[in-house]
Amino acid sequence: MYMTNRIHRLYGDSLIPPVTLRHLKTLTDCTGILQHAKYGIPNRFEGYCTDDNVRALLVTAKHYNVFRDESIFELLRTYMAFTFHAQKEDGLVHNFVSYQRDFLDSEGSDDMLGRTLWACGYICSSTKLPRGVREVARTIFERAAKHATSDLSLRGIAYSLLGFYHSRASIPETREKIKVLSAEMLHSYEDTRTSDWEWFEAIMSYSNARLPQAMLLAYDAIGEPKLLSCGERTLGFLWDAVITPKGVINVIGNDGWYIRDQQRAISDEQAIDVGALVEALLDAYRITGKVRYYQNACTCFSWFTGNNRLQSPIYDEATGGCFDGLSLQEGVNQNLGAESTIAYLLCRLAFEEVKNPAVVERSRVN
């Protein structure tokens, strides 16, 4: 069992559960983490994907950096081996893999390329991790980095920026990549935004918070004020879209998304969208020092523990897993798959990485 006995108190009386990797381990075999589960049982019929394995790789690396628990290295090496095997000679990466370990595609999506850079870039600069793990991560990163260009989708660029941001300490030349890719995102924002639509494109769909998060991290890396303004404005616009007047979190659902000048979808909410928003808010707090971002992150995280439209927990304390989604028509999806569980763990670990502002002087800028 992987667990800490820390229970964090946030603002007011709110508590968040201790960190546990029980369900992550349940979903993982000697090959990697399986994509899906039937309830809490791994579904081998659906096989694996690199998307989930690189995110699980990031979870284990962050877990070690926070807790220094060397027992995590077995999982870490499993996910690293999967990622290394999935990368082709040209640096692009297969995504889908059958349970029999056969590749099922020629190459993965832009998002997956960016997530690979994110995980491996983070590990490159994590000096407390084993050297062999860091060297393999660097090899994967350098092969993939040449494909991270302005031709990628916006989310592919955003995920790549996360990778270049974290790798900059060990691979200084990534600074130029940050300049080029953040300029591309800024251009999209300036071309699209209006007084009532502070966004990068004419639709808000999935993993929306990764876009402002990338802008904030790019600002933190190169200090361009326009990036900070863009990151804060778009993050504020997203927050206003997902918080109800009663303080309930309702992220944009994948049953129609949110198209400019149309009604936004309120059903089929996904944990990946909530988790990304929590992480973006915590990065905004870390970079700007504005305590309201931490408070909003706490409110957003409460979606997992029941502050949602159905007032139902999405995090399952019995297993340490996270349910696969929330539908107003069908209720909580009772399957505990990899993507939702990893999304929960990444944002839960993010609270361990920042200082709780309850101990910060109240005179700080709000």
Sequence and secondary structure as in RCSB ss.txt:
>XXXX:A:sequence
MYMTNRIHRLYGDSLIPPVTLRHLKTLTDCTGILQHAKYGIPNRFEGYCTDDNVRALLVTAKHYNVFRDESIFEL
LRTYMAFTFHAQKEDGLVHNFVSYQRDFLDSEGSDDMLGRTLWACGYICSSTKLPRGVREVARTIFERAAKHATS
DLSLRGIAYSLLGFYHSRASIPETREKIKVLSAEMLHSYEDTRTSDWEWFEAIMSYSNARLPQAMLLAYDAIGEP
KLLSCGERTLGFLWDAVITPKGVINVIGNDGWYIRDQQRAISDEQAIDVGALVEALLDAYRITGKVRYYQNACTC
FSWFTGNNRLQSPIYDEATGGCFDGLSLQEGVNQNLGAESTIAYLLCRLAFEEVKNPAVVERSRVN
>XXXX:A:secstr
  B    EE STT EE   B HHHHHTB SS BBS EETTEE GGG EEHHHHHHHHHHHHHHHHHH  GGGHHH
HHHHHHHHHHHB TTS B  EE TTS B SS   HHHHHHHHHHHHHHHT TTS HHHHHHHHHHHHHHHTT ST
TS HHHHHHHHHHHHHHTTT TTHHHHHHHHHHHHHHHHHHH BTTB SSSSEE SSTTHHHHHHHHHHHHH  H
HHHHHHHHHHHHHHHHHB TTS B    TTT EETTS    SSB HHHHHHHHHHHHHHHHHH  HHHHHHHHHH
HTTTTT STT    EETTTTEE SEEETTTEEE    HHHHHHHHHHHHHHHHS  GGGS TTS  
